[in-house]
Amino acid sequence: MSGRDPGRLRERVTIELPVRTADGAGGAAIGWTALATVRAEVISFRGTTLVATEREEAREPYRVVIRYRDDVTAEMRLRWRGRVLDISGRHDPDGDRRWLVIDCEVRA
């Protein structure tokens, strides 16, 4: 992956992080705030349907490639073209801290 062309980063995605605020009843409400908007390559995989305990569940997986950042975690999410993408995994494919590959699914 080290030979990846930066010109493939044609999309913009916003990295969002959860913000917990007291709800006044002893609990917390979760909101989202933008951490950064970055250039990305967004790769769509064909949607799959899983059968889970008597109901079908549609999944739409994506792989998002951005320049390496060490502050992206699985608790965060991405926003792309009006879609919310939940992060299911992330890795540095070459170990050289140039690229970050983020596996995601569209939130149902």
N, C-alpha and C positions, 0 to 999 in steps of 0.2 A: 504494500500500500504506500510505501515511501515515495513512489513515483507519481502519486496522485496529482492531477493538474488542478491548481487553485481556481482555474477558470470554470471548473464544474460547480463551484459554490454559487449557484445562480439564484437560490431562494433565500428568503429571510425568515428566520424562526426566532421567536421570543422564548427565552428561558424564564420560567416562572417558579417562584418558591412559595411554599405555604407560610401563611402568617396566622398564628393562633391568637385570638382575642377573647377575653373573658365575656361570657354571655350573660352575666348577672345572676345566673342560677347555679353557680358553682362549677359550671362546665366551660367549654371553649368552643367557639365557632372558628372554622377554618376559611380563610380568604386567600387570595393569591395576589402576589405582586411581582412585577417584572424585575428580573435581575439584570438581563441584558438582551439585546437583539443582535443576532449574529448572522453572518452569511453561512449557507449550508447547501449541501447536496441532499435532496430528499428522494429516497428510493422506495417505491411502493411495491409491496408484494401482493399477490392475489389474495383476496379475502378468503377466509376459511370459515366453515361452520362447525362448531363443536356441539355434540349432544351431551348435555349435562343434566342429570336427574330430571327427566321428563320434559325438559325444555331445550330448545335450540338457542345457541348463543353465537351471534355473528362476531367475528374478529377481523379487524383490518390492520395488519401489521405494516410497519414502516421501519426503514433504517435511515438514520439521519447522520451525516458526516459533517463535522465542524472542525475548525482549528482547535487544537488541544486546549482544554481548560481543566484545572484540577478542582474546581468548585461545583461541578455538576454531580448531583446525587440522585439516587432512585426515588427519593421523596419528592423531587421536583417534577415538573411537567413542561412540555413544549406547546407553543401555540403556533400553528401554521395554517395560513389561508382559512381562517375561521374555525379550524379544527383544534380540538384539545387532544394532545398525544401524551398518554401516560408512559413514563419511562419504565421499561422492564429490565434493562441492562445497559451497561456501558463498558467500553474497553479501549485501550490504546493498542491498536493492531500490531504495531512494530516495536513498541516499547521505547520509541524515540521522542515521545511527547510532541509530535507534529500534528497528529490527527486524533480526534475522539469519535468513535463510532457509538451511536446511541440507538438501541433497539427500543421501539415504541409500539403502542397500539392506540387506535382511536378510541376515545372514551365513548361508551354507549350512551 
